Amino acid sequence: MKVDYKVVIVGAGVVGLGVARALAENNITSVLIIEKEKGFGRGISSRNSEVIHSGVYYPKDSLKAMYCRMGREKLYPFCQEYDVWHNQCGKLIVAQEGQELLLDELFQKAQINEVPHIRMLNQKELGLMAPEVSAHSALFLGCTGILSAHELMSAFLRISAEADHDLLIGATVVGGEQKGDLYQLSVLNQGEGIYTVVTTWVVNAAGLNSDIIAGLLWRKDKIEVPQLKYSKGSYFKLSSKWRNKFQHLIYPIPDKEHDSLGIHLSFDKGGDVKLGPGAEWLAGREEDYSVRVEDQELFYNDVKAYLPDLQYDDLSPDFSGIRPKLMMDSKEPSDFYIHHEEEKGFHGWINLIGIDSPGLTAAIAIGDDVARWIAEG
Ligand SMILES: Cc1cc2nc3c(=O)[nH]c(=O)nc-3n(C[C@H](O)[C@H](O)[C@H](O)COP(=O)(O)OP(=O)(O)OC[C@H]3O[C@@H](n4cnc5c(N)ncnc54)[C@H](O)[C@@H]3O)c2cc1C
């Protein structure tokens, strides 16, 4: 059987492109990236907060904690070197009266997770750093930042293209079979019908469809597939009167019930301010990106708690994204599933499933590990 490519990556989001970048840096050039949309990065990677996370929230031994820390440490120098817009602005997690213990817990977690540049602030110190914000106390995380996700993905893609990788857009992977040491993927290319691609390695970086891609192989062998649950996060933007008012990102105490960080305040390259994301479990697998006007009241009430001068009419609906949550155990927070499936009998098949937040922060570190597994064969 003729091998078309050494590696096929399914999905051209920040994770798939992060893998391509790392393969290029390991001089692996026979690579095809397959993307179902008509361009790269149109999935989760362009519908998020664009925050470079500190790693404060995650359980110590989780993959999220590990890849967030490693990813952040690699991301700042990468952005600097490849001219990706970023701003290490730091963030404030603010506690209201009665939430002091929860803030203390986060401070301890930050120490356990070895988050650098952390500091507890009393009301007066908070007032000096963020005069618009009202809270009892705050935790400052100086290593948090923001970046342009689009510029990051463009930089990954440039490195991949310079290594002669191929990118096939408007093509959907619809089938997969193991053929001895190889994999044969069926690809539906709009206008051209179905054809097959033969490869030694498959990297499943299909975001919201990553469990379905894993299931292409596993269902046949009746192996249980990790199931994703979708959690929608909507954003509202603030009117121009709030532009450039903030130096730091502002977060409330996290919302454990929805496994989310709570409705926070962030800003972009132009200083425009957005609030979100909310968190709402979706019943099915429909990718519904509409933002409900009715949610304005909920956003207003949540944020007014720490931004007293906020007016209801300052808010208007913006955009939404969907988190692919992997709930292995309903009592635990979700984690990433990052596996070379050798032990299940699928040498050469790597699954990256449930890469929700902090996937953008972690992309370089995930890519480096995947490329190392492939280079070591
Ligand atoms: C609301 C929200 C806020 C977030 N905020 C942050 C944040 O501030 N900081 C942070 O670090 N992370 C954040 N994240 C997480 C981060 O955005 C994701 O972890 C990351 O973008 C996931 O990238 P991906 O490449 O896995 O997925 P995607 O970007 O979705 O890429 C997967 C690609 O696979 C393609 N695909 C799917 N099925 C197929 C198929 N069968 N054939 C071919 N192609 C296919 C899709 O079209 C898509 O382009 C947030 C996520 C959400 C939803």
The ligand as an SDF file (V2000), in Angstrom:
LIG
                    3D

 53 58  0  0  0  0  0  0  0  0999 V2000
  -15.8950   30.4550   25.0250 C   0  0  0  0  0  0  0  0  0  0  0  0
  -14.4770   29.9650   25.0460 C   0  0  0  0  0  0  0  0  0  0  0  0
  -13.4730   30.7240   25.6440 C   0  0  0  0  0  0  0  0  0  0  0  0
  -12.1640   30.2650   25.6610 C   0  0  0  0  0  0  0  0  0  0  0  0
  -11.1830   31.0600   26.1670 N   0  0  0  0  0  0  0  0  0  0  0  0
   -9.8990   30.6270   26.1600 C   0  0  0  0  0  0  0  0  0  0  0  0
   -8.8600   31.4630   26.6360 C   0  0  0  0  0  0  0  0  0  0  0  0
   -9.0840   32.6270   26.9710 O   0  0  0  0  0  0  0  0  0  0  0  0
   -7.5990   30.9760   26.6850 N   0  0  0  0  0  0  0  0  0  0  0  0
   -7.3000   29.6970   26.3030 C   0  0  0  0  0  0  0  0  0  0  0  0
   -6.1500   29.2890   26.4210 O   0  0  0  0  0  0  0  0  0  0  0  0
   -8.2660   28.8910   25.7770 N   0  0  0  0  0  0  0  0  0  0  0  0
   -9.5340   29.3450   25.6890 C   0  0  0  0  0  0  0  0  0  0  0  0
  -10.5210   28.5490   25.1660 N   0  0  0  0  0  0  0  0  0  0  0  0
  -10.1500   27.2410   24.6400 C   0  0  0  0  0  0  0  0  0  0  0  0
   -9.5090   27.3280   23.2670 C   0  0  0  0  0  0  0  0  0  0  0  0
  -10.1780   28.2560   22.4430 O   0  0  0  0  0  0  0  0  0  0  0  0
   -9.5490   25.9320   22.6300 C   0  0  0  0  0  0  0  0  0  0  0  0
   -8.9670   25.0230   23.5260 O   0  0  0  0  0  0  0  0  0  0  0  0
   -8.8240   25.8380   21.3170 C   0  0  0  0  0  0  0  0  0  0  0  0
   -9.1890   26.8820   20.4480 O   0  0  0  0  0  0  0  0  0  0  0  0
   -9.1480   24.4960   20.6720 C   0  0  0  0  0  0  0  0  0  0  0  0
   -8.4990   24.4330   19.4400 O   0  0  0  0  0  0  0  0  0  0  0  0
   -8.7220   23.1900   18.5040 P   0  0  0  0  0  0  0  0  0  0  0  0
   -7.7450   23.3400   17.4120 O   0  0  0  0  0  0  0  0  0  0  0  0
   -8.6920   21.9410   19.3210 O   0  0  0  0  0  0  0  0  0  0  0  0
  -10.2280   23.3180   18.0010 O   0  0  0  0  0  0  0  0  0  0  0  0
  -10.7910   24.1140   16.7510 P   0  0  0  0  0  0  0  0  0  0  0  0
  -10.2760   25.4770   16.6820 O   0  0  0  0  0  0  0  0  0  0  0  0
  -12.2710   23.9450   16.7610 O   0  0  0  0  0  0  0  0  0  0  0  0
  -10.1700   23.3210   15.5280 O   0  0  0  0  0  0  0  0  0  0  0  0
  -10.6560   22.0530   15.1370 C   0  0  0  0  0  0  0  0  0  0  0  0
  -10.8240   22.0860   13.6480 C   0  0  0  0  0  0  0  0  0  0  0  0
  -11.1830   20.7900   13.2010 O   0  0  0  0  0  0  0  0  0  0  0  0
  -12.0630   20.9360   12.1070 C   0  0  0  0  0  0  0  0  0  0  0  0
  -12.7730   19.6640   11.9250 N   0  0  0  0  0  0  0  0  0  0  0  0
  -13.7060   19.1400   12.7380 C   0  0  0  0  0  0  0  0  0  0  0  0
  -14.1390   17.9540   12.2470 N   0  0  0  0  0  0  0  0  0  0  0  0
  -13.4490   17.7430   11.1130 C   0  0  0  0  0  0  0  0  0  0  0  0
  -13.4420   16.6830   10.1740 C   0  0  0  0  0  0  0  0  0  0  0  0
  -14.2300   15.5980   10.3030 N   0  0  0  0  0  0  0  0  0  0  0  0
  -12.6160   16.7790    9.0930 N   0  0  0  0  0  0  0  0  0  0  0  0
  -11.8030   17.8630    8.9390 C   0  0  0  0  0  0  0  0  0  0  0  0
  -11.7740   18.8960    9.8140 N   0  0  0  0  0  0  0  0  0  0  0  0
  -12.5790   18.8190   10.8990 C   0  0  0  0  0  0  0  0  0  0  0  0
  -12.9370   22.1000   12.5320 C   0  0  0  0  0  0  0  0  0  0  0  0
  -13.5770   22.7090   11.4240 O   0  0  0  0  0  0  0  0  0  0  0  0
  -11.9430   23.0220   13.2230 C   0  0  0  0  0  0  0  0  0  0  0  0
  -11.4170   24.0080   12.3700 O   0  0  0  0  0  0  0  0  0  0  0  0
  -11.8430   28.9840   25.1060 C   0  0  0  0  0  0  0  0  0  0  0  0
  -12.8470   28.2390   24.4900 C   0  0  0  0  0  0  0  0  0  0  0  0
  -14.1530   28.7280   24.4380 C   0  0  0  0  0  0  0  0  0  0  0  0
  -15.2100   27.9450   23.7300 C   0  0  0  0  0  0  0  0  0  0  0  0
  1  2  1  0
  2  3  1  0
  2 52  2  0
  3  4  2  0
  4  5  1  0
  4 50  1  0
  5  6  2  0
  6  7  1  0
  6 13  1  0
  7  8  2  0
  7  9  1  0
  9 10  1  0
 10 11  2  0
 10 12  1  0
 12 13  2  0
 13 14  1  0
 14 15  1  0
 14 50  1  0
 15 16  1  0
 16 17  1  0
 16 18  1  0
 18 19  1  0
 18 20  1  0
 20 21  1  0
 20 22  1  0
 22 23  1  0
 23 24  1  0
 24 25  2  0
 24 26  1  0
 24 27  1  0
 27 28  1  0
 28 29  2  0
 28 30  1  0
 28 31  1  0
 31 32  1  0
 32 33  1  0
 33 34  1  0
 33 48  1  0
 34 35  1  0
 35 36  1  0
 35 46  1  0
 36 37  1  0
 36 45  1  0
 37 38  2  0
 38 39  1  0
 39 40  1  0
 39 45  2  0
 40 41  1  0
 40 42  2  0
 42 43  1  0
 43 44  2  0
 44 45  1  0
 46 47  1  0
 46 48  1  0
 48 49  1  0
 50 51  2  0
 51 52  1  0
 52 53  1  0
M  END
$$$$
